[in-house]
Amino acid sequence: MSPTSSSAGTRVVLAAALLLPAAFLSACSVGGDGCHNTAADLKRLAKQPLLSSAPAHASAPANYRGVGVTTGCDDDSSGAPWLHADRLYAFPGKPDDVIAYYTKTAAAAGWNFEQDPDPNAPSATVEGACWTRTERGRHLLLTLDLHPKGFSPEPKVGTGLAYSVSVGSQREGGKETCWHYR
């Protein structure tokens, strides 16, 4: 073997070693652009009227005053990215009052209540509730969570309860159900 063919072979191996990881990384994002360029969609979600609608006496938790609606895009690379807009509230009443308020308000705004298909699932008054609708060709989920987790700092409510309201959608506007991510 001549020195030229050996160095050419080395260059081919080196090029393959450098390009192969890039090819694998590109394959992970073939289905879309991840969370890049989602600002306009997140802004539309943040303007959903039910995020700013709450029962009488509900307010932002003491340590969330002035925060308002937050947005995010979750891309775990196992499917379409999940875009969402969320708002935390503190409420001095009972969970049933929160559920009743959103059930009435969501229905009036054209949202459809989605019943959990699992007969062993906790009732809506224990965990929260969920509604769906389609807007501008995008399937949206409105979720009410009576036990919000993952917020930092933890919401301070004093007496009563903390709850979150969220409007979310797959980046591509898919047809996820309220109970898909269980």
Kinemage of the C-alpha trace (Angstrom):
@kinemage 1
@onewidth
@group {chain A} dominant
@subgroup {mainchain}
@vectorlist {calphas} color= white
{ca met a 1} P 0.000 0.000 0.000
{ca ser a 2} L 1.386 3.403 -0.909
{ca pro a 3} L 1.599 6.264 1.618
{ca thr a 4} L -0.906 8.246 -0.463
{ca ser a 5} L -3.655 5.657 -0.305
{ca ser a 6} L -3.090 5.224 3.440
{ca ser a 7} L -3.487 8.939 4.108
{ca ala a 8} L -6.539 9.052 1.833
{ca gly a 9} L -8.053 6.196 3.822
{ca thr a 10} L -7.303 8.023 7.065
{ca arg a 11} L -9.019 11.144 5.736
{ca val a 12} L -12.114 9.131 4.792
{ca val a 13} L -12.273 7.525 8.240
{ca leu a 14} L -11.722 10.900 9.918
{ca ala a 15} L -14.427 12.551 7.793
{ca ala a 16} L -16.862 9.736 8.589
{ca ala a 17} L -16.083 10.013 12.304
{ca leu a 18} L -16.801 13.739 12.213
{ca leu a 19} L -19.918 13.599 10.034
{ca leu a 20} L -21.639 10.550 11.520
{ca pro a 21} L -22.614 12.211 14.843
{ca ala a 22} L -23.964 15.219 12.927
{ca ala a 23} L -26.064 12.892 10.765
{ca phe a 24} L -27.540 11.221 13.857
{ca leu a 25} L -28.332 14.586 15.449
{ca ser a 26} L -30.012 15.770 12.260
{ca ala a 27} L -32.129 12.615 12.143
{ca cys a 28} L -33.516 13.429 15.587
{ca ser a 29} L -35.017 16.658 14.319
{ca val a 30} L -36.268 15.490 10.919
{ca gly a 31} L -39.882 15.650 12.133
{ca gly a 32} L -39.757 19.375 12.778
{ca asp a 33} L -37.817 22.315 14.041
{ca gly a 34} L -38.127 21.521 17.753
{ca cys a 35} L -38.874 24.616 19.781
{ca his a 36} L -37.190 27.023 17.341
{ca asn a 37} L -39.392 29.740 15.855
{ca thr a 38} L -42.348 29.149 18.192
{ca ala a 39} L -42.619 32.705 19.569
{ca ala a 40} L -45.703 33.614 17.495
{ca asp a 41} L -47.536 30.419 18.495
{ca leu a 42} L -46.660 30.922 22.168
{ca lys a 43} L -47.867 34.517 22.005
{ca arg a 44} L -51.229 33.347 20.583
{ca leu a 45} L -51.566 30.752 23.341
{ca ala a 46} L -50.765 33.367 26.006
{ca lys a 47} L -53.652 35.514 24.735
{ca gln a 48} L -56.249 32.805 25.351
{ca pro a 49} L -58.989 34.561 27.388
{ca leu a 50} L -59.473 31.728 29.899
{ca leu a 51} L -55.937 32.197 31.206
{ca ser a 52} L -56.989 35.588 32.575
{ca ser a 53} L -60.399 34.427 33.730
{ca ala a 54} L -60.781 33.279 37.329
{ca pro a 55} L -63.502 32.878 39.946
{ca ala a 56} L -64.211 35.788 42.272
{ca his a 57} L -61.542 36.209 44.979
{ca ala a 58} L -58.898 34.286 43.009
{ca ser a 59} L -55.587 36.090 42.662
{ca ala a 60} L -51.956 35.412 41.911
{ca pro a 61} L -50.168 33.598 44.733
{ca ala a 62} L -48.322 36.044 47.024
{ca asn a 63} L -44.947 35.189 45.495
{ca tyr a 64} L -46.252 35.340 41.885
{ca arg a 65} L -47.852 38.799 41.886
{ca gly a 66} L -47.071 40.559 38.635
{ca val a 67} L -45.976 37.365 36.845
{ca gly a 68} L -49.161 36.765 34.833
{ca val a 69} L -49.059 34.220 32.033
{ca thr a 70} L -45.873 32.257 31.373
{ca thr a 71} L -45.141 30.269 28.218
{ca gly a 72} L -42.931 27.372 27.311
{ca cys a 73} L -42.067 24.754 24.735
{ca asp a 74} L -41.229 21.236 25.858
{ca asp a 75} L -39.266 19.168 23.348
{ca asp a 76} L -38.228 15.778 24.645
{ca ser a 77} L -37.411 14.593 21.090
{ca ser a 78} L -39.812 11.647 21.408
{ca gly a 79} L -42.575 13.418 19.538
{ca ala a 80} L -43.870 16.791 18.512
{ca pro a 81} L -42.884 19.667 20.830
{ca trp a 82} L -45.570 20.756 23.310
{ca leu a 83} L -46.286 24.491 23.426
{ca his a 84} L -48.105 25.859 26.462
{ca ala a 85} L -49.177 29.005 28.273
{ca asp a 86} L -49.815 28.756 32.020
{ca arg a 87} L -51.103 30.871 34.859
{ca leu a 88} L -51.097 30.238 38.608
{ca tyr a 89} L -53.864 31.319 40.944
{ca ala a 90} L -54.532 31.212 44.674
{ca phe a 91} L -58.161 30.660 45.657
{ca pro a 92} L -59.648 30.905 49.160
{ca gly a 93} L -62.584 28.582 48.358
{ca lys a 94} L -63.031 24.908 47.613
{ca pro a 95} L -61.838 22.874 44.618
{ca asp a 96} L -65.469 22.250 43.593
{ca asp a 97} L -65.962 26.025 43.216
{ca val a 98} L -62.966 26.280 40.870
{ca ile a 99} L -64.159 23.309 38.783
{ca ala a 100} L -67.700 24.732 38.560
{ca tyr a 101} L -66.417 28.143 37.473
{ca tyr a 102} L -64.212 26.789 34.670
{ca thr a 103} L -66.804 24.249 33.537
{ca lys a 104} L -69.308 27.063 32.965
{ca thr a 105} L -66.794 29.561 31.551
{ca ala a 106} L -65.087 27.059 29.226
{ca ala a 107} L -68.408 25.836 27.823
{ca ala a 108} L -69.500 29.428 27.149
{ca ala a 109} L -66.235 30.002 25.236
{ca gly a 110} L -66.712 26.918 23.027
{ca trp a 111} L -64.478 24.452 24.859
{ca asn a 112} L -65.626 20.805 25.112
{ca phe a 113} L -65.235 18.978 28.415
{ca glu a 114} L -63.251 15.766 27.991
{ca gln a 115} L -64.103 12.967 30.398
{ca asp a 116} L -61.255 10.686 31.497
{ca pro a 117} L -61.825 7.317 29.765
{ca asp a 118} L -60.266 5.423 32.708
{ca pro a 119} L -63.108 4.331 35.018
{ca asn a 120} L -60.607 4.086 37.911
{ca ala a 121} L -59.315 7.662 37.485
{ca pro a 122} L -59.905 10.149 40.287
{ca ser a 123} L -62.913 12.416 39.843
{ca ala a 124} L -62.500 15.862 38.265
{ca thr a 125} L -62.830 17.552 41.648
{ca val a 126} L -59.799 15.683 43.013
{ca glu a 127} L -57.143 16.454 40.382
{ca gly a 128} L -58.561 18.991 37.941
{ca ala a 129} L -60.330 18.975 34.590
{ca cys a 130} L -59.624 19.301 30.884
{ca trp a 131} L -61.352 20.718 27.814
{ca thr a 132} L -60.543 20.712 24.104
{ca arg a 133} L -61.283 22.853 21.061
{ca thr a 134} L -59.886 23.555 17.626
{ca glu a 135} L -58.810 27.062 16.728
{ca arg a 136} L -57.158 28.101 13.458
{ca gly a 137} L -56.657 24.441 12.594
{ca arg a 138} L -54.797 23.798 15.864
{ca his a 139} L -56.106 21.328 18.459
{ca leu a 140} L -55.901 22.985 21.897
{ca leu a 141} L -56.133 21.566 25.408
{ca leu a 142} L -57.298 23.672 28.345
{ca thr a 143} L -56.245 22.049 31.605
{ca leu a 144} L -57.078 22.951 35.157
{ca asp a 145} L -54.683 21.437 37.688
{ca leu a 146} L -55.721 21.613 41.336
{ca his a 147} L -52.314 20.309 42.465
{ca pro a 148} L -49.785 22.207 40.347
{ca lys a 149} L -46.266 20.818 40.516
{ca gly a 150} L -42.992 21.882 39.037
{ca phe a 151} L -43.335 25.601 39.675
{ca ser a 152} L -40.326 27.250 41.212
{ca pro a 153} L -40.709 28.801 43.631
{ca glu a 154} L -43.578 26.817 45.108
{ca pro a 155} L -46.705 29.046 45.078
{ca lys a 156} L -47.514 30.640 48.455
{ca val a 157} L -51.260 30.761 48.994
{ca gly a 158} L -51.862 31.061 52.743
{ca thr a 159} L -55.299 29.569 53.303
{ca gly a 160} L -57.046 27.987 50.369
{ca leu a 161} L -55.484 26.316 47.381
{ca ala a 162} L -53.175 26.958 44.459
{ca tyr a 163} L -54.229 25.903 40.985
{ca ser a 164} L -52.961 26.366 37.456
{ca val a 165} L -54.744 26.965 34.193
{ca ser a 166} L -52.915 25.983 31.022
{ca val a 167} L -53.626 26.113 27.301
{ca gly a 168} L -51.394 23.887 25.216
{ca ser a 169} L -50.967 22.327 21.808
{ca gln a 170} L -48.523 20.220 19.862
{ca arg a 171} L -46.346 22.391 17.667
{ca glu a 172} L -47.896 20.838 14.575
{ca gly a 173} L -51.433 21.231 15.990
{ca gly a 174} L -51.942 17.458 16.534
{ca lys a 175} L -55.018 15.831 18.015
{ca glu a 176} L -53.759 14.937 21.503
{ca thr a 177} L -56.380 14.087 24.086
{ca cys a 178} L -56.384 15.370 27.624
{ca trp a 179} L -55.391 11.938 28.875
{ca his a 180} L -52.570 11.149 26.414
{ca tyr a 181} L -49.698 12.087 28.749
{ca arg a 182} L -50.854 10.133 31.770
